[in-house]
């Protein structure tokens, strides 16, 4: 039976996926951190000179690495959702180079947009009122675009969509659910904050000082990432599937269709 997109149902379904696969997702988060740290360590040696070209190379290498790891995490979640009662191999959760490139194109496009907005504001720096108005409108624009395009990565890994095709698909499923999707985003931000508070509170017991502050900060980030990242990504992926089923006017029962 078809049901319209529901925030309550989405959160309930997300909890079901998390409850069954939390250990697997945490382990994969830890592995992702190690892989990213290792590749970042290697790239630092390849870009020893602090030149613009080397910094640009480092930026793209980091973007490709982050994109690949993010896509692999999404593929893992999809695999766990779609093949809950089946065995799957490593190749099922590894994105293709094409998928990674498609995601990098979108990330680069948003980077260009932010740079353009930065330069648009430069002539207004001497006019505080106009600058504040421009920055407010730009924040609303960026927020709107992020909410409408948040599921483009889901379409890339699920349908192998092209960059702008995935953006069009994401805009399509959020067309009549903008505020519900925005509220899901607010919930995600709330979860990120709530998971950070106890971690910081516990680590504060070690009495941070200038000698250990950097170490404690990194430990806090790693622990927070391992816990919060799986939760956030599962909510996004379940929301994506719920919106797709709602948009197609078909059954959205996670136990049957996800």
N, C-alpha and C positions, 0 to 999 in steps of 0.2 A: 504493500500500500504506500502511495506517495505521501510524503510530508514536506511542507515548506522548510526552508533552512531555519534551524533553531539553535541558538547559542547554548542553551541548556543541554540539548541532545549532543551537540558537538563536544562540549566539555566532558560529558559522560562517556562518550565514545573514546575520546582521547585518553581518559583515565583507564579505560579498558585495555587499550593498546599499550599504555605505559606499564600497567600492572603486570601484564603478561611478558613484557619484553624489556623491562627496565635494566636488568643485569647485562643483557646483550648490548643495549644502547650505551650504557656506561662504559663497558669494555671498549666499544668502538670509539667512544669519545676520547678515552685515554690513548688509544692507538693513534687517533688523529692528531692529538697533541704531540706525541712523539715524532710522528712523520713530519708534521709541520715544523717542529723545532729542528729536526735533523736537516731538512731541506733549506730552512732559513740559515742554519749554521754553514752549510756548504756554499750558499749563494753569497754570504758575507765575504768568503775567501775569494770568490770570483769577481767581486766588485770592491777591491781594496781601495782603489783610488776614489777620492770623494769628488768625482766629476759629475756633470749633469747627465752625461750619457750612461755612466755606471749606475747612478741613482735611478734613472729611467728603466734600465734593464732590471734592477732589483725590484722596482715597483711592479713591473709586469710579471716577473717570476713569482712574486708573492701573490699577485692577483690570480695567476693561473693555479698556483698551489691551493690557495684558499677556495677557489671555485671548484676545483676537482674534489677536494675533501668535503665541501658542502654538498655537492651533487651526489657523492658516494653515500653520504649520510641520508639524503632524501631517498635514494634508491634502496638503501637498507630498510628504511621505514616502510616504503611501499612493498618491498618483498615480504617483510614480516606481516604486513596487513593482508596481502594478497595470497601468501603461501603459508598461512598459519599452521596448516596441518600437513605441509609438504616439506621435504628436504630441499635445500637450495645450496648452490655452490658460490664460490667467491666471485666468479664471473657475473653472477646475477646482480651483484651490488656495486660493480665497477662501472662508472659512466664511460662513455666513449670520448675520444678526443674531440669529436664534433660537438658533443654536448657541452664539454668544457669551453670550447671556443664560443659557442652560442651564448653561454652565460657571461663570459668575459666581455663580449660585445655589448651586452646590456649594461654590465657594471661600468664599462668604459663610457657608454653613452650618458649614464647618470653622472659620472665624474666630470664629463665635458659640460653638462648642464650646470653643475655646481660652480665650475670655473667661470662660465659665462655670467652667472648671477653675481659672482664676486666682482667681476669687472664692470658689470652694470652699476653696481653700488659705488664704485670709485668716484665718479663725478659728483655724487650726492653727499660725500663725506663732510662737506662744509655746510650742509643743510640738514640739521638734526631731525626736523619734523618729517621732511620728505624721505630721509634715510630710514627712519623708523617705520614709516608707512610702507616703503618699498620692501624692507626686510620682513615685515608682517605678511604682506601679500605673497612674497616668495616662499615663506615658511608654509603658508596655507597651500600654495601650489605644489610644493615638494611633498607635503603630507598627503595631499589628494592623489598625486601620482604614485606614491609609495603604496598607499592602500589599494589603489586600483590595479597595480602591477605586481603586488606581492606574490602572486601565485604563478608568475611567469616561469620561475625555476621549476615548479611542479610540472608544468606542461612540457618543459624541456626534457625532464627525466622520465615522465610518464608517457608522453606522445612523441618524443624526439622532435619537438617543434623547433622551427627556425626562430631566431631572436624576436623579430617584429611580429611573427605569427603568434608566438607565446604571449607577447604583450597584448595583442588583440584578444586572445582567448581569455587572459586574466581580466581584461576590461569587460569582457562579455559576461563572465560569471559573477562579477561584482556589481554589475549595472544596477540591479534592483536591491542590492544588499550592502550598499556602501556603509551605512551607519552600523549595521550589525558586524561587518568586517572590521570597521574602526574600533568597535567595542571589544572585539576579540583581540585586537592589537593592544588596547589599553590593559586588558587582562594579562596579556603576555608581558608587558612592561611591569605590571604589578608583581607577577611571579618572579621576574628577574630581580626585582628589588627585594622581595621577601626572602628569596633564597640567598641573597647576598648578606642580609643583616645578621643572621646567626653565625655565618662563617667569619665575618669581620669581628663580631662580638667575642667569639672564641679565641681568635688569633690576637685580639687586643690584650688578652690575659698574659701574653708573652712580653708585654711592655715594649712596644716598638720604640726604637731610637734610631739615630742616624746610621748606626752600624748594621742593623738588621732590618731596617724599614723596607729596603728594596727586595730582600729575600722574602719577607712576610707578605709583601704586596703580590709577588709572583705566586707564592703558595696559595694565597687567597683567590687569585684569579683562576688558577688551575682547578682548584676544588670547585669554585663557583661554576666554571665552564663545564666540568664533567657532570654536574648535577643539573644545571639550568638548561644547557644546550639541548639535551635530549627531550626535555619537557616541552620547550618552545617549538622545536622542529616537529614533534608529533602533533601538537595542537595545530600548527600551520598545515601539515599534510592532511590531517583528518578534516579540517575546515575546508580545504581544497576539494577533497572528495565529496563532502556533503554539499558544497556549492555546485559542483559538477552534476551530481545526481538531481539536485533541486532544479538546476537550470535545464536539464534534459527531461524533467518531469517523469522521473522513474523512481523506483524504490530506493530509499537512502538508508536502509537497515544495515548497519555496519557488519553485523554478524553474517549477512548474506552477500552484500555487495562490496564490502571493503575487505 
